[in-house]
Amino acid sequence: MVSLTPVPCNDQAHPSAALIRRIDLLEAENGRLRKIRDALIVRVESGTAHKPEPYAAFEHSVVLAEQVRERTEALSDAMDELRGSNKALNRAREEAETTRQRLSDAIESIADGFVLFDHRHLLVQSNSRFRSYWRHAGVAMPTAGTSIETVRELAFASGLIVEEHREPDSDGVVFLLSNDRWVQMTERPTREGGLVVLYSDITDVKNSEMARRIKALEESERWIRVVTDHVPALIAYVGADLTIQFCNQVYEAWYGRNGESPLGKRLDHVHSDEFYQRLLPQMLEVLAGHNVNFEFEEIGEEGQVRHMLRSYVPNFDEQGDVVGFFVLIRDITERRKTALALEQAYDDLERRIKERTSALTVAKQEAEQANLSKTKFLAAVSHDLLQPLNAARLFTSALLEQSFGPRAEGLVRSVSTSLDDVENLLGTLVDISKLDAGVIKPDVTAFDLRDLLNNIARECQQMAIAVDLILDFVPSSAIVESDSQLLARILRNFLTNAIRYTNSGRILLGCRRQAGHVLVQVWDTGPGIPHDKLGEIFQEFKRIRPEGSRPDKGLGLGLAIVDKIARMLDHDITVSSVEGKGSVFSVRVPLGQLQPRCAATEVQHVAARHGMEGARIWVIDNDRAICEGMKTLLEGWDCRVTCAISLADLERQLDPVTSPVDLILADYHLDNDETGVDVVASVNGRRHYPAPVVMITANYTNELKQQIRDLGYVLMNKPVKPLKLRSTLNHLIGGPEWMKR
């Protein structure tokens, strides 16, 4: 048996169509049932051939009756369901019609214009308010099925919409219609993808807003006129047609001829033809969009001559076009007279000053020339001044390494200490002279602070220990951009001052990283500096000695040198101090980045020598005293030394090509216009393996530094410090074996 299952209908919008589909399904089912019935009858009839006639007929009738009964019941159920569906369909039709009528009534009751578009944005329905807009404009309302784009184009083309405004603080677009009504359009999407558009009448709101704006403008204009009428200047606004649209009382009083106001008149009617032609180029320039300032002499109505300063400022609209310009005219007649009088007085004063300064200039030039000559002389003779000091330093260093009696050792140490004082004083004078003469130029490169700070801390720790102070050091591996030697001089002066003025406690050398910079600082627990003296400590020959501090033989030039070097390097120097607690000196150094090193210049130490025992060193210096002092010092370090005053002298003592040598110590300045660079180049140029070179000089110029660096030599400045020399020689002589041949 085949059961008849009702098919649900989900289309509530069209119940009649669902019912028709349901009837069609039932009729198809009945057709299939009839076919099944006929097939069963045929089967029963065909099967009676094997049964007795009466029994077969009876059995056939029973089966057929049962089938008819079942089919009849199914058909009866289907008809009952069909009748129920017809009733539901009629009720649905009535409810749909009622709903449609209510919707139409609701749409018509809306005070705003209403338009409905389907999911394809085609016109479906509108209310009478929306249609009235079109009737008032004398345009036929678009029919159903018209696209939203066509409706909009037609509204603009027909003149229905006069103006369109998109206001940022409004929910939608605002239109001015042909009936002088303002409507605001808002759009809302429907669930099926359609669109509902409402047009709300906001004419009353607009009129109220316009009234408020007009009132505000009137009030603003009143205040502008009150203010401008009391300004002692001529103020006006001129339109693009050169008509005066606004002016204050001062302007009206000056240009009002015969008691007539210039307001509303063109400028060619207000001014004379000659004066108008003088103003015309400036007016054309301001109408071209440029500010204009100029001065004119004018004659008033009573014949008085006044000097007027005019300013024209263009006024631009939203499109950037000039729609007029503002006029500001100030009477500068009295100022002009005062300026002329001041100019005359200035000319007289200038003439007298020139006469007075002419004599002072000559005296100043003579004084500056004398001072410059002194400075240049001191900077130029620094080599000669340092030569004997360098020799004495070498001899005393050699003597200090010898074994004498206590009295002799004390005398040698006293001599060494005196030489230290002389060296410090002379070095300071030479440095300040070179800085003033512009001899020293910064050689700014990127380098690692680690080695510089380590060396300075190592040098100064011995000085601190000698006076029972603790020098703490915080290492740093920052890469900075500066001149390493000049930066080292700044830090040495900071540390020297800290050690000199700190009686007890500790000193700290360390760094603070900042954005793009490193702050290198020296802290001490000294007596501190009075606040009113902080600006004086960087002045030349200015010394502030706190009560109870140790005796000092300085000249007061250390911080002056620091200040000059810092200015040269463009590094900021700061100092803060608290009396009785201590001071902190800081130098601000910019961070840098190391350049990639060339592989050819890297030294691979493969067979280092322990110490300098037996090292073969050639010393080339035109000063025999320095040669002897250097030889004595080096032989005290177990070196084998050959001294020469020139290349010829060296060649007389040995064969520079074949003789073994581990290192050449050469003075840069030799006799007969010969330099140590020339001698070393001649020697190494003929050797199979060039010897390492240490070049010694009192020349601090960047050109020489760069030249020595490019040649691959080590540069040391006079006076040579023995400890630094020994450290350098240990480093160089401990190189590859091929450099010792």
Buried (B, 14 or more C-beta within 10 A) or exposed (E): EEEBEEEEBEEEEEBBEBBEEBBEBBEEBBEEBEEBBEEBBEEBEEEBEEEEEEEBBEBBEEBBEEBEEEBEEBBEEBEEBBEEBBEBBEEBEEEBEEEEEEEEEEBEEBEBBBBBBBEEBBBEBBBEBBBEBBEEBEBEBBEEEBBBEEBEEBBEEBEBBEEEEEEEEEEBBBBBBBEEBBBBBBBEEEEEEBBBBBBBBBBEEBEEEEEEEEEEEEEEEEEEBEEBBEEEBBBBBBBBEBBBEBBBBBBBEBBBEEEEBBBEBBBBEBBEEEBBEBBBEBBEBBBEEBEBEBEBEBEEEEEEEBBBBBBBBBBEEEEEEBBBBBBBBBBBBEEBEEEEEEEEEEEEEEEEEEEEEEEEEEEEEEEEEEEEEEBBEBBEEBBEBBBEBBBBBBBBBBBBEEEEEEEEBEEBEEBBEEBBEBBBBBBBBBBBBBBBBEBBBBBBBBBBBEEBBEBBBEBBBEBBEEEEBEBEBEEBEBBBBBBBBBBBBBBBBBBBBBBBBBBEEBBBBBBEEEEEBBBBBBBBBBBBBEEEEBEEBBEBEBBBBBEEBEEEEBBBBBBBBBBBBBEBBEBEBEBBBEEEEBBBBBBBBBBBEEEEEEEEEEEEEEEEBEEBEEBBBBBBBBBEBBBBBBBBBBEBBEBBBBBBBBBEBBBEEBEBEEBEBBBBBBBBBBEEEBBBBBBBBBBBEEBEEBBBBBBBBBBBBEEBBEBBEEBEBBBBBBBBBBEEBBEBBBBBBBBBEEBBE
